[in-house]
């Protein structure tokens, strides 16, 4: 298998798919695709030769091309015998609901606090709107952890946890977690200390930051 990944300090979608492949224990080669300008257009044109989405991440397994982060995560789960989703139908439905929420909506919570901003030394103070967005996330995660009993959202590690890793980083590298959400903070810490997460970050952190102008002017209110 060959995994085509975006720039590691910019592509949160690649991060999610890569984590699923790693946690599934799969062996794959990796090709990094430069997303910074001016190389971006030519780099993605390479992907367009075999993927209709012309984007990263993309996974090539023989003649099969899986070209969406969520699809790659589900494929990784199938290849490892399904152990990254709960064994019961209701549990899988909840985990997939969390994944779908991340895929479709969570990016609109604190949108100016992008994944790129995780790597900024001069982080700004979060706005009141961003603080409120962080509280919404904490409440959702806290409810899942209380229902499952932890230590992960569905009890054991699942795709739902892995999908939220970049969100945890981008929002809570700016917002402190209140003491009443201690069980959520413990979940965050457990996720961020997983060997696969540390491996990605060890490669991402030394890269030149991708500076987004909207970060310092965005999110007001």
N, C-alpha and C positions, 0 to 999 in steps of 0.2 A: 504494500500500500504506500501511496505517496500523498502526503498532506501538504496542501498549499496554504500557507499562513500569511496573514498581513503583518505589517510592522508591529513588533511585540509591545511597544509602548503606545500603540494607537488602535489596534484591532481587538476590541473586547469580544467580538463575535468569534474570531479565530481562537481566542483564549478559551472560551466556553467549549468549543468543539474539541480543542486540543486536550483540555482537562478530561473530557469524557473518554477520549481514546487512551490517555495515560492511565486513568483510574480503572479502565476495563482491562488493563494489562496487555494491550495490543502493541505489536512491533510495527513501526512505519518509518519511512524516510520523510524528511521534511524539506520543503522548499520555501524560503522566505520571499515574499513579494513586497517590494518597496512601495509604500503608499504615499510617500512624500512627493510633492511636486519638485522637479518636472518629470520624475521617473514614473509617476503613477499611471499615466495614460498608456505608455508602452508596456508597462508591467501587466496591467489588466487586459491588454490586448492579447497577451500570451495565454491568459486564462480563457479568453473567449474562443480560442481554437478548439477547446474540448468541453467547455461549460456554457450552457445557454445563459446563465446568469452573469457571466463575465465579472465575477467578484470572488472575494475570499471570505470565508474559508471554502476550500473545495477538497474533496477526498477522492482519489482515484484508486480503485481496487480492481486490477485487471481491466476489463472492458467496462466496468461500472463506474459512473461518476456521480458522487453525492455532493450536491452543491449548495446546501443550506446548513447553517450551524445546527438548527434543531434536528434536521434529518440526520446529520452526522452523529449527533448525540444519541439519537434513537438507534442508529445502525451500530454504534459502539456497544450499546446495551445488548442488542441482539447477539453480537459476536461473542460477548462474554457470558452468554447463557441467561441474560435477563436480570443479573444481580444488581443493576443500578436503577431498578424500579421495584416498588413493592410487589410481593407475591400475590396479593389479592386484588380483585378488579376495582374495588372502591379506592384502595390505596393508590393504585396506578392512575385512576381517574383524577385524584387530588394532586398527585405529583405532576401529571400532565397539565392540569389546570394552572399550577404554579409556573410551569415552563411556558405555557402559552401566554400567561400574564406578563412574564418577563419579555417574551418575544414581541408582544404587540403593544404594550402600554408602559411598562416600568421605565423605559427610556425617557418618557415624558415627565417623570418625576425628577425634579432637579436637573433639567436638561443641560444647563450651563456648566454643571459639574461633570464634565465629560471624563471618559477614561484617561484621556491624555493628561488631564489635570492632576491625576494621581502622582505624576512624576515632576510636578512643578515645585521648586524650592520656595517660591514666593506665593504660596496659597493665600487667597483672599478670605475674608470673614464671610460665612454663609449669611444669606438674607433670611428674613422672617419666613418668606415663602419656602425657602429651602429647608429651614428648620421644621416647618410643618410637613413637608414632604418626607423628611427623614422619620418623623414621628409616625406617619402613615405606614412606612415600611416596617418600622419596629413593631407596630401593633399587629400587622399581618404575620410577620415571622414569629412573634411571641405567641400568637394564637396557635400556630402550627406546632410549635415546640411544646406547648402545654398539652395539646391533644395527643401528640405522639409520645411524650415523655422524654424526648431527646435521645441522644445528644444532637441528632440532626433532625431536619424538618419532618422526615417521614420515619424517624426512629434510627434506622441505619442510613449510611450515606447513599444519596440518590442523585439522579440527574437534576432534580429540583435544587439541591444545594449547589451543585456545580454551576448551574445557570446563573445563580445570584452572586457568584464570587466577584466579578467585575463591578457590580452594583454596590456591594459592600465596600469595595475599595474606593470607588469614586465619590460616594456620598460620605462615608464615615472616615475618610482621610481629611474631611472638612468639619464634620459635625461630631461633637462628643456624645457618647451614649449615656443617657441619664441612669442613675443607680437603680431605678426601678426596673430597668430592662437588663438586669445583670445576666439572666439566663440567655438572652439574645446575644449579649456581648461574649459569653462563653462559647456560643455557637460560632460567632464570627471568628474568634481566636482559633478555634479548632480548625475551621476551614482554612484560614490564612497560614496555618502551620503545616498543612499537608505537604508532603514532599513534592508533589507535582506543581502545586502553586508556587512553592519556593524556587523550583527549577525554572519556571517561566519568568518569575520576577528577577532572578539572577541574570537572565539574559536581557530582560527589558530595561532594567534600571540604568545600566551604563550608556544606553543609546541617547543621542541628542534629543531633548524634549521637542515634541511637536506643539508649537505655540499657536493657540487659537485666540484670535483677538476678542471674540465674543465672551471669552471666559471672564475678563475683567470688567466688561460692560454688561454682561448678561445676568439674567436671574433677578433683576431688581423688583422689589415689591414684597 
